[in-house]
């Protein structure tokens, strides 16, 4: 296989990875609505500290030490692609931690681990938070919940298409030079 063909294969693989549905666990993912009503379910906790969560500025809910596992709440309708800011408010320390890469957190670290279709529970996105400043024990099980109709914030199709055109143009340019 020529070097250009190999580069093109890598580019196609990259595009496929960006556009593919995501599965498995990813630390620091930003989340968006998949479209329709989002239902959140409390999945448990292992924290010493008291905490609550909120979504996009909603009133806080699911007190971690008082909410029975399996409790659900319908958050209402969200349009496809609506960014979701899920916030863990630690009442004991006064800290607030957000889902996402960590830039929105006071310590600059990601505090939420996201698991897609965990354990074959297709259609549910699971989130586990770490509640200690500086990352704590990094177990991400201090406040756990899951969602329906939520997915990772992936590049828009137009962005993926532009990236593909750019990579194809780069490969063609290199072929001409050889």
Order of alpha helices (4+ residues) and beta strands (2+ residues): alpha-beta-beta-beta-beta-beta-beta-beta-beta-beta-beta-beta-beta-alpha
